[in-house]
C-alpha cells in the first residue's frame, strides 16, 4: 500500500474551497471537465465521481437540487434516480416538459453513510462548509447558463444560493430576484428565482399526491414566467 498517496488523498480537500480548480476558460464543457478532478472538499474521497450539471448551455430554465443521490453517483448524471423521475413528471404536468432545462446540484459529490449491514448507502445532508466549498462551481454554472428562471429545489439548494436563513416554506412558489453570487446586488443580473420542495421530499411525504400537486403548482409559476 502506498501510504504517501493515501495520506495525500486524505489531506486533499481540507481547504474547503473549489475556486483553485475552476478553469479560466472553456465554457460549460471546460467547467465540467475541470470539476471531474475537484478536490475542493473531502467529499470526493468516498464518492464514485463528480456529478456535474447537464443541459443546454443557454437553457431558459435551470433547476438546482441539493446533491447527487446513489444512482446519480453511480451514473454520473444529475436527477436520474427516483426523485429525478418524479421531477420530470412534475415538469411535464406543469407545462415545462419541452422546455430546454439545465439540471444541477449545489454540491457535486454524493455524501452518504454506509448502512450497518449490506451495501446500501444512506444519503447524508451536506454541511454549510461543504456547500460553501462547492459554491464556485454553481456560481459559474449560473453565470454561463444565465437562465431566465432558476428553480431552487429544497432547503439545501436555497441556502447555497440565498443564505443560511432561507426556509422553503416561507418562500416557495414566489418569484424572487435572481441572487448575486459574485458580491453584486441581488436582482442586478438577469432572470428570476423560484423556490419549491425537493422531489425527494414528495417521495417521503405521507400524502404523496398532495405533495406532488404542490410541486406542480410551484413549477407552473415558473412556466408562466417563461411564457
C-alpha positions in Angstrom: 0.0 0.0 0.0 1.3 3.5 -0.9 1.0 5.3 2.4 2.2 8.6 1.0 -0.5 8.5 -1.7 -3.2 7.6 0.9 -2.0 10.5 3.1 -2.1 12.9 0.3 -5.6 11.9 -0.7 -6.8 12.2 3.0 -5.2 15.7 3.2 -6.8 16.9 -0.1 -10.0 18.9 0.3 -9.1 20.3 3.7 -9.2 23.9 2.4 -12.9 23.6 1.6 -12.6 25.8 -1.5 -13.2 24.7 -5.1 -12.0 28.0 -6.5 -8.5 26.8 -7.4 -10.0 24.1 -9.6 -12.1 26.4 -11.8 -10.7 26.8 -15.3 -10.1 30.3 -16.8 -12.0 29.4 -20.0 -13.7 26.6 -21.9 -17.4 27.3 -21.1 -19.6 24.6 -19.6 -17.6 21.9 -21.3 -14.3 23.1 -19.8 -16.1 23.6 -16.4 -17.4 20.1 -16.4 -14.0 18.6 -17.4 -12.3 20.5 -14.6 -14.9 19.6 -12.0 -14.1 15.9 -12.6 -10.8 16.5 -10.8 -12.2 18.7 -8.0 -10.6 18.2 -4.5 -12.2 21.3 -3.0 -13.6 19.4 0.0 -13.3 15.9 1.4 -16.5 14.6 -0.2 -14.6 13.5 -3.3 -12.9 10.7 -1.3 -15.9 8.4 -0.9 -17.9 9.4 -3.9 -17.7 7.4 -7.1 -17.3 10.5 -9.3 -18.2 14.2 -9.6 -21.8 14.7 -10.8 -21.8 17.9 -12.8 -24.8 19.8 -14.3 -26.3 18.7 -17.6 -28.3 20.6 -20.2 -28.1 23.2 -22.9 -25.5 26.0 -22.4 -28.2 28.7 -22.7 -31.2 27.0 -21.2 -34.0 29.3 -20.2 -34.8 27.2 -17.2 -32.3 26.0 -14.6 -33.0 23.7 -11.7 -30.7 23.3 -8.7 -31.1 20.5 -6.2 -29.1 19.5 -3.1 -26.5 16.9 -4.1 -26.3 13.7 -6.2 -28.0 10.6 -4.8 -26.9 7.0 -5.1 -28.0 6.5 -8.7 -26.6 9.8 -9.8 -23.3 9.0 -8.1 -23.1 5.7 -10.0 -24.2 7.0 -13.4 -22.5 10.4 -13.3 -25.6 12.4 -14.2 -28.0 14.6 -12.1 -31.6 13.6 -11.4 -31.5 10.1 -12.8 -32.9 8.3 -9.7 -36.5 8.1 -8.4 -36.5 11.8 -7.4 -35.4 12.8 -10.9 -38.1 10.6 -12.5 -40.7 12.3 -10.3 -39.3 15.7 -11.1 -39.6 15.1 -14.9 -43.2 14.0 -14.4 -43.9 17.2 -12.5 -42.2 19.3 -15.2 -44.4 17.7 -17.8 -47.6 18.4 -15.9 -46.6 22.0 -15.3 -46.1 22.5 -19.0 -42.3 22.5 -18.9 -41.7 19.1 -20.4 -40.5 20.6 -23.7 -38.5 23.5 -22.2 -34.7 23.5 -22.5 -33.6 22.8 -19.0 -30.3 22.7 -17.2 -30.2 20.4 -14.2 -27.5 20.6 -11.5 -26.9 20.4 -7.7 -25.5 22.8 -5.1 -22.9 20.0 -4.1 -21.3 17.9 -6.8 -20.4 14.8 -4.8 -22.6 12.3 -3.1 -22.4 12.4 0.7 -23.6 9.3 2.5 -23.1 6.9 5.4 -22.9 3.2 4.9 -25.8 1.1 6.3 -24.9 -1.1 9.3 -25.5 -4.2 7.2 -25.4 -4.7 3.5 -24.2 -2.4 0.7 -26.9 0.3 0.9 -25.6 3.9 1.1 -27.8 6.3 3.1 -27.9 9.9 2.0 -26.5 12.5 4.4 -27.1 16.2 4.0 -24.0 18.3 3.1 -22.8 20.7 5.7 -22.7 24.5 5.3 -19.0 24.3 4.9 -19.2 21.7 2.1 -21.9 23.8 0.4 -19.7 26.9 0.6 -16.7 25.0 -0.8 -18.7 23.9 -3.8 -20.4 27.2 -4.4 -17.9 28.5 -7.0 -19.0 25.7 -9.4 -22.6 26.6 -9.0 -21.9 30.3 -9.4 -20.0 29.7 -12.6 -22.8 27.4 -14.0 -25.3 30.2 -13.2 -23.2 32.8 -14.9 -22.7 30.7 -18.1 -26.2 29.4 -18.4 -27.8 32.7 -17.5 -31.3 31.3 -17.2 -34.5 33.3 -17.3 -35.9 31.3 -14.3 -33.8 29.5 -11.7 -35.8 26.9 -9.7 -34.4 26.0 -6.3 -35.3 22.5 -5.1 -35.3 22.2 -1.4 -33.7 23.9 1.6 -30.0 23.0 0.9 -30.1 24.5 -2.6 -31.9 27.5 -1.2 -29.3 28.1 1.5 -26.5 27.7 -1.0 -28.0 30.5 -3.1 -29.8 32.7 -0.6 -28.0 32.2 2.6 -28.4 30.1 5.8 -31.7 31.9 6.9 -33.5 30.5 3.8 -36.7 28.4 4.5 -38.6 26.7 1.7 -41.9 27.0 3.5 -41.6 30.8 3.7 -40.7 31.5 0.1 -41.9 28.7 -2.1 -43.9 29.4 -5.2 -43.0 33.1 -5.3 -40.8 34.7 -8.0 -37.8 36.4 -6.4 -34.9 38.5 -7.9 -32.0 36.4 -9.1 -29.4 36.2 -6.4 -25.9 37.6 -6.8 -23.2 35.1 -6.3 -20.3 37.3 -7.1 -20.8 40.0 -4.5 -23.1 42.2 -6.6 -26.6 43.3 -5.7 -29.4 40.7 -5.9 -31.6 41.4 -8.9 -29.0 43.3 -10.7 -28.5 40.5 -13.1 -30.7 38.6 -15.5 -33.7 36.4 -14.5 -35.8 35.4 -11.6 -35.7 32.7 -8.9 -38.4 30.4 -7.6 -38.1 28.1 -4.7 -40.0 24.8 -4.1 -39.6 21.5 -2.4 -37.1 18.9 -3.5 -38.8 16.0 -5.3 -37.3 13.6 -2.7 -39.5 15.3 -0.1 -42.5 14.4 -2.2 -41.4 10.8 -2.2 -41.2 10.9 1.6 -44.5 12.7 2.1 -47.4 11.0 4.0 -49.8 12.3 1.3 -47.6 11.9 -1.7 -50.3 13.0 -4.2 -50.9 16.3 -2.4 -47.2 17.0 -2.2 -46.8 16.2 -5.9 -49.6 18.6 -6.7 -47.9 21.3 -4.7 -44.7 20.8 -6.6 -46.5 21.0 -9.9 -48.3 24.2 -8.8 -44.9 25.8 -7.9 -43.4 24.8 -11.3 -46.5 26.2 -13.0 -45.4 29.6 -11.7 -42.1 29.1 -13.5 -43.9 28.0 -16.6 -46.0 31.2 -16.6 -42.8 33.4 -16.1 -41.3 31.7 -19.2 -44.3 32.4 -21.5 
